Structure formats: structure tokens, C-alpha cells
Amino acid sequence: MAKADMNNFLLPWTQSGQEAERLMTKQFEDGIDYIDDIKFDFASRIKKGKDRPSHLVRWAEEHTYQTHVLGTLTGTTLVFSGYLLGDAITSAGLKQCVKVGTIVERVSDNLQLLLSLTEVDIDYDNLTAANCSVWGNSGTLSNDTDAQTYRLVGDVVSPYDEAFMPRSLTRKTRWCSAQIFKDNFEMPLTAESIEREFTGMDEIGHQVTKLQEFMRERRALAIMYGRPPYSDGKFIDAYQTERSSVIGVYTWADICQSERANPNIAPDQGGNAVDSVVLNQMITAGWEEENYDYNKGDWCILVSPNTFLYMNDWGQEQIITTQDETVVGRSINKFKSSVGKTFDIVVDPIARKDTLAIVDSSAFEWGYVSKQHPQVRNLGEDNTLVEKKKLWFMIWGTKVRDPRHKIMTMTGLPTSYA
């Protein structure tokens, strides 16, 4: 292949041989991995990680220490209930959060309680703390009619305390799978030889460009919507099926709610439009009830163009608008939440229409399976005058450590604007 021909983008696609396949593969991967840096594009925020040698990516994670717990005070006995460390409360989980000298504060009236100064008063098996007393002249004891939220303020410790109560979080394993993307390309020799005026590109160049765009879009859709096959009450990974799929961003939200439902961080609007009050309540619940950390990561609000139309109707007290002197009008790009944090509003045409997602996009990751980067191969010749090629690649994803604290969704939004 002449040096001048090496600079011809289209020539490898009309040639055969190892050198032509190498050039086609490079052009294909460059085209697939190129994502337009446009203002509203969620896929561009997801980090591309390193190559992985396995079709299955595993990692260990743990639920962070909580700052709140549910309890019911009767007399001087506090009975714990609800969820702790991501699961239904257990004696093992309670030991990680409550010990001798722990101070809790009832959120409803700021009453502070010293749970106990002796180990025998805390019955972890029965989830109770006896002989609780008021701490710091914060009020008077009063019974709870139902379970109340108590804030874990901290522990008061004496230099002479001998109680040994170590903390250690239980870690669990999560995984994400791989997915193959494969297409075939063919072009009759007669089409290759047709010259079209004013197009700036011949037929084969046009077809190659469109195929790259199509496969790039399918990859973005998989990263957002992918769901592995499901059987016997669980998802099936790549080691158990030949037709594996990545786990999409939206699917992680469904997985976390199936493990433990909390409607406060997954409200269903039932067909009603997105509401700034509900959105603020959702963000606050993630902070207070689930221990979300909005100070870390790259948090954004992912919406469809249809939902974005409703957000345009909100007042200036909730929305930060920017004005470009070269563009007529203003654009909405940030939401001011009631917890004092500002979230980018990302509008993506491939976002789910009936769902608003609050996502830490920096926590999600995808990548190629080793030796399975985008590739192009010439298929064997037959008795036709048609160039035939095979294009494919395999990715793993999406990996997200501690997904429960990285995404929450508001569902049931209208799919049309009225």
C-alpha cells in the first residue's frame, strides 16, 4: 500500500489484507470512542476504565456507618427497629453503631438520651437499650407512640472505660457483566464506484460513518439501560449465559430498590409533572435517611427533554439560569436544592422519559474486555461482487461501588408535555 494511499481514509475499506484490516480497526475504534462534547450528554460523563481480562468484573463494598436509626422509647427503654447498614436491623449491625456511652437525639424534639453506661443494659439480641437517661438537660423523657428517627450524636468515653467493642463493617460482593456488540457491513462494488456530486463523501464513507454513529449510540443505550438476563429471582452473569448484558445506570437504581425499598428516595409521581418540592424532599431524604454524600463526586440531575420542559416552568428561586450574549434567551443548567447543594441539570435525548435520576456520574465506569476493542475483519470471498466485513467489540460495565448511595430516581413522570 503506497504512502499516499495510507492517508486516504476510505481506501482501507475497499482493500483486503492485514494492513487494510489494521487501518480499518484503528479508524473504527477512533470513531466509536469519539463522543461529541455537547452540553447535554450523560454518556460523556461516564468514565471509561481500563481493559479487564474477564467477562465478569467483581468488587467488594460495604454500607457506610449510619448517622440515624429508628427507635421507640417507652419509659427508659429504647427499642430499635427498621434498617441499619443497608439491611433489616440485626444484633451484629446494631453493635457497629451503638455501644456503651452512645448519645442519641430524637429528631422530632431534640431530646438527647444517654443509652447506658454498663454493657448489660444493652441487649443486642433483642435490639433494646435499658436504663436510658436524659443527657445534657435537653428535655424530659416522654414515650413514643410509634418509631421515631434518632440521630446518632456520638459516644461519651471515660479514660477508665474498659469495654472493648470494636467496629468492623461487613463487606459484600457485587458484579457487572460484559456485552458483545456486533454488526456486518457490505457494499456492492457498483455502489463503491459511483461518484456523487456535492456530497463531499462517496457512498462507502457515508455508510461507514453512519454505522459508527449507530454502534456508538447502542453502546450509550446499553450503559444507561442494560439489564442482564433474569432467572430464578436473580440476574445471570456472563459466566452463566452466552448472551450476557451490561448493567445500565437505571438498572442499578432498580436493583437497590429491590434490595430495600425506600419510597422517599424513589417517589412515584403517578403521572404528575416533576415538582421542585418533591425533588427537594427526595434529595433531603437521601441525605438524612440514606447518608448520601453530595460533597463528593460529580452529581447531576438526568432528565429527558420532555421533563426539561416542565422544569422550565419553575421559578428563579430554584433554578440558576445563564445567559450567552451570542444566544437569544436563557438556558437552565443548575438546580438549587434545599440542602444547600447545586446540581447540574443534564438533558439527554436518550434519557428515560418517565424518570428523573439524581446520579453521581463519576462513580460509574465502563471499559473494554481485553483484546476485544473495536475490530474490523474482512469476511471470506464468495461468488458475489460485494465487499463484506464484520465489525465488533465487547465492553464490561457499568461498575459502581456502593450504588445505593450513587443514584436515586423519581418515576411516573408524564411522557408528553401539556
N, C-alpha and C positions, 0 to 999 in steps of 0.2 A: 504494500500500500504506500503510494507516494506521500511525501511530506505535505504537499499541498492538499492532498485528499484527507489527511488526518484532521485538518481544520474544518472540514465540511461536516456539519452536524448530522446531515441526513445520510451521508454516504454509508456509514456502518449498517444502517437499517436496510440497505439494499444489497449488502455483501454477505458472505458467509465466511467461516473460518474462525480460529481462536482470537485473532486480533480484532476482528469485527465484533465478536461477542463481548470481548473485554471493553471496547469502547461503548457498545450499546448498554452494557451493565452499568458502567460509570454514569452515562447520561441518564439512565433510568433512575438510579438511586438519587442522583442530584436533583432530578425533577420531583421525585416522590417526597424527598425530605424537605423540599423548599415549601415553606408556609408563608403566604403573604402577610406581612406585618401590618395588618389593618387594625383599626381601633377596636372593633367588636369581633373578637375571635378567641373563644375559650380554648380551643385546641392548642393554640400557640403558647398558652400559659403552662401546659403540662410538660414537665421536664422529660427530656429524652435521656435515659440512663445508659449504662454500659451494656455491652453484649453479655448475655447469660448462656452458659453451655447447656442448660437444661430446659425442657419444655415446661417445667414446673418450678416456680420461684416461691420459696418458703421463707418466713421470718417469724421471729418471736416478738411479742409485745405484751404490755401489761396495762391495766387501768390505773390511772394516776390516783394518788391519795385524794380523798374527797374532803370538802370543807363543810358539807351539810349532811344531816341524817334525819330520818323520820323517827319520832318517838311520841309516846303518850304518857304524861305524868299523872299519877294517881297517888295522892298523899306525898310520900317521899321516895316513891319508886318510879323509875323511868323505864318503860318497856320500848325497846327498839323494834322497828318494822321497816317494810319497804325494800329498797335496793341499796346495795353498798358495793363499791368497787366493780360496778358493771353487772352484778348478778343479784339474785334474791339474797337478802342478808343471811349470813351464816355466822356461826361462832368464830370460825377462822377469819372471816372478813372483819368482824367486829374487833377482834384483837389487834388488827392493824390500824385501827382508827381511835379506839377508846382504851384507856388504861387508868391505873390509879393516878388521881390528881388531875384528870381531864376536866376542863371547864367547857360547858356548852351554853349557848344563848338561844332562848326561844325567840324566833324571828318576829312573831306577832306582837310581843310586848317588851322585848329586850331583857327579859328576866334571865339572869345568869345562875347556873347551878354548878356546884362542885359535886361531881358524881360520887366520889368516895376517896377515902384516904387509906383504906385497907383492901387487900386483894379479895377477901372473902365476900365483900359486898357486891362485887361484880360477877354475876353468874352468866358467863359467856354461853353456856349450853342452852339456857332459857332466855337469852338476849335481854337481860334485865340488869339494872343498877339500883341497889337499895341504899337507903340512908342518904339520899341526896339532900343537900342543904343550899340555901341561898348564898351566893357569893358576891362580895363587894357591895352590900347594901343596895342591890339592884331592883328590889321589889319584895313581894311576898309570895309564898307558894300558893298555887291555885291549880285545880285539876283541869286536865284537857278533856274535852268532850269527844275528840277524835284525834287522829295522828296529826302532829304538828311538825313543822320544819325547825330543826335545831341546828344552829351554826356551831361547828367545832372550833372554839376560840383558841384552845391550846392547852398546855399542861402546866401546873404549878409543881415545882420539884424542890425538895429539900436536899441539902448536901448529904443528909444522913439516910436518904431513901435507899433501901436495899432491894426493892422489887426489880427483877430482871425481866423485861417484856420487850424483846426485840421485834422490830418491824421488818417484813420481807414480803414483797408483792409476788403474787402468783402470775407467772407468765404463760401465755398460750400461743399456739402456732396458727398462723394464717397463711394463705397461699393465693397466688394468682396463676393463671394458665397461659398457654400460648395459642395463637391462631394463625392459620395459613391464609394468605391472600394470593390467588392465582387467576390469571387470565391468559387468553390466547389472542394473538394478533395475526391477521392475514391481509394480504394486499395483492390483488391480481397484477400481473406485470403490465397489463394495459393501463390500469389506473396510475401506476408509477410513472408512466411515460407521458401522461397528459400534462400539458403546461397551461396554467390558468392565469390570465392577466389580472392585475390589480389585487391579487390575494396576498402577495408577499411571502407565500409559502406553498409548496406543492402539496399534493394530496397526502402523501405518506407522512410528511412533517406535521400536518394538521391532525391526522389520526393519532399519531404518537403523543402529541401534546394533550389532546382530549383524554386519551387513555390514562396518562399520568395524573391528570386532574381528577378523573373518576376514581382511581385507586387511592389517591390521597384522601379524597372525601370519604371513601369507605373506611379507611383506617381511622379517620377522625370520628366517624359514627361509631365504630367499634369501641374506641376509647371512651366514648360517652355512654353508649347504650348496651355494650356487650353483656351477654348473660350466658354462662356455661350451661351445658345440658343438666337437667334436674331429674333425679330418680330416688325413690325410697326416702323422701324427706331431706335430701341434701344435694348440693351441686356436685357435678362429676368433674374431676380434674383431668389433665392431659394424659396422665398415666393410665387412665381407665377407659378412654374413648379415643377413637381416631379422629373424631370431629369436635375437637376442643375449641373453646372460645375464650377470649379475654374477658375480664370482669370490668364493666364500664363504671364510670363515676356515679351515674344514677343508681346502678345496681348495688353499689356499696351502701347507699342510704337505705335501700330496701332490706339488705342483709342485716344491718344494725337494728332496724326497727323490728325485724322478725326475731332477733335475739332477745330484745327487750323493748317493748313499745313504750313510747313516751309521746302522747299527742301534743304536748306543749312545744316540742321541737319538731313536730311533724303535723302541723294543723291541716285539716281538710276544709277547704273553703266551700265545698258543696256547690260549685258553680258561681259563687260570688267573686267579684273582682278583687284583685290584690289590694290590701288595705294597709296603710302605714302603721296603724295601731297594732294590728295583728303581727305585722313584721317586727315591730319593736318588742312585742311580747315574746315572740319566738327567739329573738336574739338575746333577750334578757334571761329567758328560761335556759338557753344553752350555757349562759354564763353562771347563773345561780344554781341550777339543778344538775347540770352535767359537767361543770368545771371546765368549760371551753376557755381557751386562752387566745383572745383576739389580738394580743400584743405580739404574737409570733406568727410568722408565715406571711402569705400573700392572700388575704381574704377578699372575696368578691361576691357579688350577687349576680348569679347567672339567670337570665330571663330570655324568653323568646321575643321577637319583635312585637307580637300581639300584646303580651304582658307589658312591654315597654310603653305601649300607647296609653295604658291605664296609669302608669307611673308618671306620665307627662302631666296628668291632671292634679298631681299633688302640689301642695303649697311650698313656698320658698323656705319655710322653717324646717322642712325635712330634706330638701334637695339642694345640692350645690350645683349651680349652673356655670358654665364657662362660655365666653363669647370670643369668637375668632373674627378679627377685623376683615378677613378675606371671605368670610362666610356670612350670609344673611341669617339672623336669628341666633338662638342659643341652643346649646346641647346639654342634656342631662348626663352626668357621668359619675356622680357620687351621692350616696345616701348617708345622711347624718342620723345615727341611731341614738336612742335614749340612754345608752350605756356610755356615751361619750366617744364612741369609735366611728370612724368613717369608712364606708365600704365602696369600692369601685362597683359600678353597675356595668356588667358585660352583657351586651346584647348579641346573641349568636343566632343566625338563621336556622341552624340545625338543633337548637335547644328545644327541649320538650315544651310543647305549647301549654299544657295544663299544669306545669310545675315551675316553681321558683326554687332555686337552690342557693344556699349560702355555703360557699366552699373555700377551703384553704387550698388553692390550686398548687402551691409549692409543695404540698405533701404527696401529690400524686406523681407517678412515674411510669414510663413505658420504655421499651427498648427492643432491639433485635435479638433473636436467638443466634448464637454464634454460627457463623458460616451460612446464615440464611438471610443475608442482606438482599435488597432488591437485585434480581438477576434476570438476564435475558439469554435464552438459548434458541438457536435455530432448530426447527424440527426437521426430521428427515424428508428428503425429497420424494415426491410421488409423481404420478403421470400428469399432474396439472401444471399450469403456468401461474402458480400462486405462491408467494412468499409466506411462510408460516413460522411463527415464533411463539415461544412460551415465556411469560413474564410472571415472576412470583417473589414473595418474601414471607417471612414469619416473624411475628412480634410476640413479646410477652407483656403482660400488664393487666389492669393497672395495679401497681403496688402502692399501698398507702398504709403506713404504720398508724395504728390506733384510729381506724376510720370513723368510729363513733364521735370523735372529737374533731373531725375534719370536714364533715358535711352534714347538713340538715336540709329538709325540703318542706315546702308548702305546696300541697297538691289540691286538685279540684278547682283550678282556676278556669275561667271561660276560655274557649279556644277561638273566639271571634270577638271583635270589638263592636260595642253598641253604645 
